[in-house]
Amino acid sequence: MRLLPPFNRNVLLFMLSDSFYYGGVSVVDAFLSILLTVQVTHGRLDMVGFVLGYALVVRALAELPFAYMMRHLSFDTKRRIIFFAFLVYGLTLIAMGFSTSVWHVFLAQTITALMNALAYPIKWPTFASVLDRGKEALEWSAEDVLSNALPAVSSIVAGLLAERYGVTAAFLFLGILMIVSGTAFIFIRPRHPRSNRRKHKRP
């Protein structure tokens, strides 16, 4: 006898994607601080605040306009947008690890903030659309647990990589997590056509 009901394939894929997403974004700011103070500015702590604050402002300004423009797009189009956003985000993180100038970091932060603003408004509605009726609380809770568990692991791995190979290696690792997160979305499929076919088969 099952203690927990099984999750559908789309829910599992979303949980996988979100776990890798938070495994990257929840950790990257700490390593960005190291990158700025050690590799780029050689000790200027004020630049950490400027760079992080700048990214938050860019995202705040862009997110509502993006959400408004994308509200009527199809499920498949939204899925591709999320894949594109996280792919670009991941590649930008990898490139940011090689930064040697503050303007490189500001440019990378502009791109990552815009990609977050692009994907975030359509990511959660996607999850809501694939939840199993009657299991919503369990599946939201499982998603929350997993999206907090992987950052715990990724922070340790990124720290070990940074210590042994330098902070650039940590950004490479975190960028790969974001790319995996976006790739998982490609395999999420809308459920409505299948459910409609089942209805037509019933006598």
N, C-alpha and C positions, 0 to 999 in steps of 0.2 A: 504493500500500500504506500502510495506517495505521500510524503509529508507536505510537499509543496506542489502545486499544479505546474505543469510544464509551461515554459514561455514559448510563444510563437517565434518563428525564425526572424521576423523583422525586429521584434523586441530585443532578441539576443544580439543581432547585428548593431542595433542602435546602442545598446549597452557597451558593446565592444568599442564602437566608435567614440562614444563619450568618455569611456575610461582612458583611451589613448589621448583624447583631446585634453582632458584635465591633467593627465600625466605630463603633458607638455606645458600648457599655459599656467598651471598652478606653480610650476617650478622655475619658469624661465626668468622671472623678474629678479630672483635672487642671483642668478648667474649673470644677468645683465648688469647688475650692480658691480659684480666682480670684474666683468669685461670693461666697464667704464673706468673704474678706479685703478685697475692694474694695467690694462692693455691700451686704453685709449687716452684717458686724461692724466694718468699717473698721479692719482691721489685726490682729484677734485670731487668731493662728496656731493657738492651742490648740484652737479650735473646729473646725478642719479635722480634727484627730485624733478628736475626740469624735464628729463627724458620720459620718465614714467607719467608725469602729469600731462605732458604734451600728448602722449598716446591716448590717454583717457578722454581728453578734450576732443581729439579727432574722431574717436569712436562715438562719443556722445552727439556730435554734430551730424554724423553720417547715418546713424542707425535708423532714426525715424524716417528720413527720406527714402532710404533703401527699403524699409518695411512697407512703406506706402506704394512704392513702384512695383514691388513683387507680390502684392497681396492676391492678385488674380492669376498668377502663373500656375501651370499644371504641376502635379506631383513630380513627374519626371524631370521637368525643367528645374524645379527647386532642388531636387536631388543632385542634379549635375552642378548647380551653382554651389552647393555645399562642398561637393568634391573639389571643384575648382578653387574655392576659397581656402580650403585647408591644404590643398596642394601648394598653392602660392605661399601660404603662411609658412608651411614647413620648409620650402626652399629658401624663403627669406630668412628664417631663423638660421639655417645652415650658412647662408652668406654673411649674416650678421656676426657670426663667430669669427670671421676673418677681418672685422672692422679695425681700422687703424686711425680713424678720424671721427670726430663727433658728428659731422654731417652724414657720415655713413650710417650711424646709429639712428639719427633722426629720420633719415630716408626709410630705413628698415622699419622703424616704429610707425611711420605713416602707412606703410603697406600692410603691416600686421593689424593695425587698428582698423583699417578699411575692410580687410578680409573678415575680421571679427564682426564688424557692423553689418557686413553683407550676409554672413551665414547665420548669425544668432537669431534674428527674427523668424527665420523659417525652419530652424533646427528643431525647436521644441514643438511647434505644431505637427511636424513630421512624426515625432514620437507619440504625441497624443492620438494621431490618426491610426497608429498600428497597435495600440494597447488592446488587450483582451477585456471584453466587457465583464465586469464583476471581479477582475483581478487588478484593477487600476492601482489601488493602494500598495499591493504587494510589488507590482512591477516598478512603480515610482520609487519605492523604498530600495528595491534591489539595485536600481540604476544609481541611486544616491550612494549606496554603500560601495559599489564598484568604482564609481567616479571619484571616490575619496581614497580607495585602497591603492589604486595604481600610482597616484602621485606620491604616496608614501614610498613605494618601491623606486619610482623613477628619480626621486630626489636623491636617494642613496646611490643609485647607479650613476647619475650625472655627477654627483660629488666625487665618486671614485674615479670616474673618467677625467674630471678636471684636475684632480690631484696627480694622476699618473701621466696624462697626456696633454694637459693644458685645457683652458676654458673653451677653446675652439671645439674640442672633442665633445664637451657637454652640449654645445649648441647643435652639433651634428646629430647627436642622439635625440635631443628634444625635437629637432626638425623632422626626423624620421618618424617619431611618434605622431606628429601632426599629419604627415602624409598617410600613415596607416589609418588614422582616424577618418580622413576624407575618403580613402579607398573603400572602407567598409560601407559607406553610404551608397556606393554604386550598386551594391547587391541587395539593397532594400527595395521591395516591390510594393506597389499599391495593393491593398487587399480587396477593394470594392469589386473589380471585375470578376474575381474568382467567386466571391460570395454571391454575385448576381447569377453566375452560371449555375451554382448549386440550387438557387431558388427556381430557376427555369426547369430543372430536372425533376423537381418535386411534383407529384400528381395532384 
